[in-house]
Amino acid sequence: MNRRKGYLLALLLAFGYLSLRLLLPFAQYVLVAILIAYVLAPLQRRLEQRVSAPVAAFSLVVLAVVAFFLPFLFVVVAIAEDAARIAENVDAERFQVADIERVLETEFGLEVDIASTVADSGQQLGTVALEQSTAWVSTITHALIGLGLALFLIYYLLRDGSRLYSWIREMTPLPDDVQDDLYTELNQVMRAVLLGHVLIAIVQGTIAGVGLLATGVPNAALWTVVMIVLALVPLVGAFLVWGPAVVYLLLTNEPLLAVALFVYSATIVAVSDDYLRPIVVDRYADINPAVIIVGVLGGAYAFGIMGLFFGPVALGAFIAVVHVIDENYDRLERTPERRSDPETTEE
């Protein structure tokens, strides 16, 4: 390696390292932007047939924001209504401070000044809140900047996605047919994980949420969202919510509703996962369930919440690359002979 190539490689490593340092604080938001842009890319291509690329990209960013905030707003309103309903059902006479103090003194021999205790606790909480306010402001600021960055990335990935893809192909030192195989495999892995993992989790969590709503479990909307997230984790799933919900109904003297919720969740919810997941995943890529399990659990540790999706994608992409190498390695190993210069031949 001569000095010129060494200098360029040193610059590449230095600026690559600096770029990585810039991206790491917002890695979660970058991954979110890549995921949403990938999902919206087919719509972008269709809209570009009627409007310009910037208009199509901006419209889809607005659609993504609305699609996120509407369910979030629905959950917040549902939780607020449940909280208001619980507050209305509270009998204030049963919670008189003097009566509680009298019961504690009579039954347990404890003399407690609840008003004073609450006041002291309030002061301590206020002190802690003041001390942590700087950290909270920093966290909120970081989140707002990250969300703004994610929206900008979604817009530019949608608008310039085709040019970015062409640039990657030009920079990749592989024949066109090998690149076609590679990117086809990677696309199938992405679609298989997205539809066979994320979409099924949404369907499964929603079906389980219908059972909670029908049996009158409080905060059904919130627990539905929780079950959707839990359904992304294999071997755990929505059972961590509907199982305790069955126990809750039993403790509140609703045995029939408890049995109905148990039967519904153990059959309909479980069957939806067992039947839909293989059908959808096998349609796009042959991914072993072990890849999903290891990818989700390892991805959660490596990438946080976004690792629930990108973990299986990373493992599936690795398998796809190995498959492409296995099919094309011998051909790539043989480099074509360079043509001899006619003038040199004559000499």
N, C-alpha and C positions, 0 to 999 in steps of 0.2 A: 504494500500500500504506500503510495507516494504522499508527500506532505499536503498536496492540494485535497486529495480525497480524505485524508485524516482530519484536515481542518474542517471540511464540510460535515463529516460525521460528528466531530466534536460540537459544532454548532447545532446539528440536529439533536444530539443528546441534551445539550444545555437548554435549548428552547423547548424541547419536548418535556423536560423535567419541570421547567417553569410553567408550561401550559397545564401540566397535570396538577401542580400545586394550586393553580387558579381554579381548576374544576372540582377538586376534591371537596371543598367546603359546601358546594352545591350539587354534589353527586346525586342525591335523591331527586332533586328537581330536574336535573338533566335526564335521568332515567325516565322520569314521568313524562317529560316532553317527547323523548324518543318513542315511548310506548303509545302515547296519544297520537303522535304524528303517523306512526305506522298504522294505527287503526283507521285514521281518517284519510290516508293516502288514496284509497280507491275512490272515495267521494271527491277528493281534489282532482283526480284525473277526469272524472265525469263532468265536474263543474267547469273545468278549463275548456271543455268543448263549447261552452256557451258564454262564459265571461273570461276576463283576463285572470292570470295566475294570482296576482296580488289580491284582487277582489274575492276570488274563490278561497284563498288562504285566510283572509280576514273574516269572511263569513263563517268558515269552519271553526276558527278560534272563538268567535262569539257563540257558536253552537256548543262548543266544548265547555265554555264557562257556564252557559245556561244549563246544560245537561248535568253539570256538577252541582251548581247551587240550588237547583230546584229540589232534587232529592234531599240535600242537606237542610234546606228550609223546611221541607215536609217533616223530616225527623225532629227538628227543633220545635216546630209547632205541636207535633204529636206529644213530645215530652212535656212541653209546657202545659198542654191540656191535661195530661195525666197528673202532673204536679198540682194543678189547680183543683182537679177533682178530689185528690187526696186531702188537700187543705180544707176543702169544703166539708168533707166527711169527718174531719177531726172535731171531737167534742171538747170545746175549750174548758168546760167545767171539770173534766177529768184530769186536766193538767194544771190545776192551780198550784203555784209554788208552795204555798203554806201546807196544803194537803200532802204534797210529796215529802216535804221536810218532816211532817208529823209521822208519816208512814215509816220513813227511814229511822226516826228516833224510836218509834214503838216496836217495830219488828226487828231492827238490827242494832239498836242502841247507838246510832250514829247521829251526832249533832252537826248538821251541814247547813251552811248559809249559801243557798244556791245562787241568790242574786249577787253576793260578793264573789263567789267562785266564778260565775259567768263574767263578771266585770274584769276580774284579774285575767281570766283566759282571753278576754277580748283585747286587753292591753298587750298581752304577750303575742297574740296573733298580729296585732297592729305593728309591733316592733319587728317581728319576723317579716311581715309583708314589706315594711319600709326597707329592711336590709336586702330583701330579695328583689326589690323593684327594679334595680339596675339590671339584674340578670333577666328579669321578665321583659323589660323593654328591649334588651339586646336580642332575646329569643324571638320576640314578635317582629322586630325590625328584620332579622335574618329571614324569618318566614315570609314576610312581605316581599323582600328583595328576591328570594328564591322563587316565589310564585310569579312575580313579574318577569324574571329570567325564563321561567318555564313557558310563559305565554309567548314571549319573543321567540324562543327557540321553536316552539310549535309552528308559529307563523312562517319563519324562515325555512324550516325543514319542509313544510308543505309547499311553499312557493318555489324553493330552489332544490327540491328533493331530486328531481330528474337530473339536474346538472351535477349534483353531488354524487349521484350514482354513476354517471358517466365518468366523472373525474376519478372515482375509486377504481373503476374498470381500467382506465388508462394507466393508473399508477400501479396496478397489480401485475406483476411479471408472470402472468399465466396466459396460455392460449385462450381464445374466446370460448371454445367449446368447454374447456375445463371450468372457466369462470361461470358459464351458464349452469353447469352441473352443481357447482359449489353454491351459487346464490339461490338456485332452485331448492336445494336441500335445506339451506338456512331459512328460506321463506316457509317451507313446509313445517320446519320445527317451530317457528314463531306462530304460525297459524294453529298448529296442533296444541301448543301450550296455551295460547290465547283462548281458543274455542273449547278445547277439551279440558282446560283447567280453570281458567277464570270465568268463562261463561257458565260452565256447569256449576261452579261455586255460587254464582249469582242466582241461577235457577234453583239450586238446592236450598240456599238460604231463604229465598222468597217463598218457596213452597212450605218450608218449616215455619216461616213467619205467619203464613195464613193460618196454620194450626194454632199458634199462640193467640192470634187475634180472635179466632173463632171460639176459643175456650176462655177468653176473658183475662188472659195474663196481662198484668200492667206493663206499660211501656213496650208494647209489642213492636212498634216501629223501630225503637232503639235496638232491641234485641234481634230484630231481623238483620239490621246492619252488622251487628256483632257476629251473627251466624254466617253471614256472607264472607266475612273476613276469616272466621274459623274454618269454613269449608275449604279455604285455600290450603289448609294444613292437613295433609293425609294423616290417617290414624287418629285424628282428633275430631275434626268436623263440627257440625252443628249440635252434636250430642251434649257438648259442654253447656249448652243453653237449654235445649228442650228437656234434657234429663232433670236438672234442678227445677224446671218449670213444672214437671209432673209431680215432683216432691212438694212444691209449693201448693199445688192444687189439692193434694192429699192433706196437707197441714191446714188448709182453709176449709176443710169439710166439703170438698167437691170431688168425691171419689169417681163419679161417673165421667166428669170432664177429664180427670186425671187418666182414667183408663182410655178414654177416647183419644187424648193427645198422645199417649204412649203408643197405641195401636197405629194411629195415623203416622207418627214420626218414624216408628220402627219399620213400617211397610212402605208407605208412599215416598217418604224422604230418602230412605235407604235404597229403595228400588230405583229411584230417579238417578242416583249416583252410579249404581251398578250397571244400569242399562245405557244411560246417555253417554257416560264418559268413554267407554270402549268404542261406541259407534262413532263419536265425533273425532276422537284421537286417531283411530285407525284409518279414518277417511283421509287424513292429511299426512300423517307420518307414523311410522312404526316405533313408538316410544314405549319402552318398558316401564311399568308402574314404579319400579325401583328407582329409575332416573328421576321421576317426579318427586318421590319421597325424599331422596338424598338432595336433590336440587332445591326443594322448598326449605328443608330444615337447614342445610348449609347456606343457602342464599339469604335466609333471614339473619344469620349471624354475620355474613359477609357484607350485605348491602342494606340491611334494615328491612323495612316494610316492603320496599320494592324488590327485595330478594325473593319474595314469595312468587314472583313472576320470572325475574331474570335468572334466578338460580337454575330452574329446569331448562331455560333457554340456553344458558351457558353450557350445561352438560350435554344437552341435545345438539348444540352447535359443534361441540368437540367430537361427538360421535359422527356427525355429518362430515366434518373435515377428514376424520380418519377414513370414512367410507370413500370419499372422493380421492384421497391419497392412494388408497388401496387399488382403486380402479385405474388410476392414471400415472402412478409413480414410475413404472417402467418406461412409459412413453416420454415422460418429462425428463428422465435421466439421460436420454439420448439427445444431445444438443445437435441441431443441424449444422453440417459443415459449412464454413464460410466460403463464399464464392471467391475464386482467385481473380485478381485484377487482370483484364485482357492485356493491358500495356506491360504489366510485369511479366506475364507469360511470354509475350513476344521477345522481351529482353532475354 
